[in-house]
Amino acid sequence: MAREEQRVLTLDKYEHGIVINALNEMRNDLIGEERPTDIVDEVLLKTIDAPTRKVRGKSREER
């Protein structure tokens, strides 16, 4: 059995909001087209429920 590959993104509060809004818009478009939203729903919930972590020191952009 092959191991499933996972990806980890680090997003600030603003970027997290953008991803949530984009997924929600995609979901609304699918609903309007009467297409299934299952996978978008799953990713949207994962994004909303993603754990937060405090960043120590300077951010990458400040280095």
CYANA upper distance limits for C-alpha pairs under 8 A (distance plus 0.5 A):
 11 LEU  CA     15 GLU  CA      5.98
 11 LEU  CA     16 HIS  CA      6.15
 12 ASP  CA     16 HIS  CA      6.58
 13 LYS  CA     17 GLY  CA      6.83
 14 TYR  CA     18 ILE  CA      6.92
 15 GLU  CA     19 VAL  CA      6.83
 16 HIS  CA     20 ILE  CA      6.81
 16 HIS  CA     47 THR  CA      8.23
 17 GLY  CA     21 ASN  CA      6.61
 18 ILE  CA     22 ALA  CA      6.57
 19 VAL  CA     23 LEU  CA      6.64
 19 VAL  CA     47 THR  CA      8.35
 20 ILE  CA     24 ASN  CA      6.60
 20 ILE  CA     44 LEU  CA      6.91
 20 ILE  CA     47 THR  CA      7.32
 20 ILE  CA     48 ILE  CA      7.55
 21 ASN  CA     25 GLU  CA      6.62
 22 ALA  CA     26 MET  CA      6.70
 23 LEU  CA     27 ARG  CA      6.63
 23 LEU  CA     40 VAL  CA      7.19
 23 LEU  CA     43 VAL  CA      8.45
 23 LEU  CA     44 LEU  CA      6.60
 24 ASN  CA     28 ASN  CA      6.67
 24 ASN  CA     44 LEU  CA      7.74
 25 GLU  CA     29 ASP  CA      6.67
 26 MET  CA     30 LEU  CA      6.76
 26 MET  CA     40 VAL  CA      8.12
 27 ARG  CA     31 ILE  CA      6.72
 27 ARG  CA     37 THR  CA      6.51
 27 ARG  CA     40 VAL  CA      6.77
 27 ARG  CA     41 ASP  CA      7.79
 28 ASN  CA     32 GLY  CA      6.65
 29 ASP  CA     33 GLU  CA      6.77
 30 LEU  CA     34 GLU  CA      6.55
 30 LEU  CA     35 ARG  CA      5.60
 30 LEU  CA     36 PRO  CA      7.21
 30 LEU  CA     37 THR  CA      6.82
 31 ILE  CA     35 ARG  CA      6.41
 31 ILE  CA     36 PRO  CA      7.77
 31 ILE  CA     37 THR  CA      7.56
 37 THR  CA     41 ASP  CA      6.42
 38 ASP  CA     42 GLU  CA      6.82
 39 ILE  CA     43 VAL  CA      6.80
 40 VAL  CA     44 LEU  CA      6.43
 41 ASP  CA     45 LEU  CA      6.63
 42 GLU  CA     46 LYS  CA      6.70
 43 VAL  CA     47 THR  CA      6.59
 44 LEU  CA     48 ILE  CA      6.67
 45 LEU  CA     49 ASP  CA      6.49
 46 LYS  CA     50 ALA  CA      6.28
 55 VAL  CA     59 SER  CA      7.94
 58 LYS  CA     62 GLU  CA      6.50
 58 LYS  CA     63 ARG  CA      7.25
 59 SER  CA     63 ARG  CA      7.29
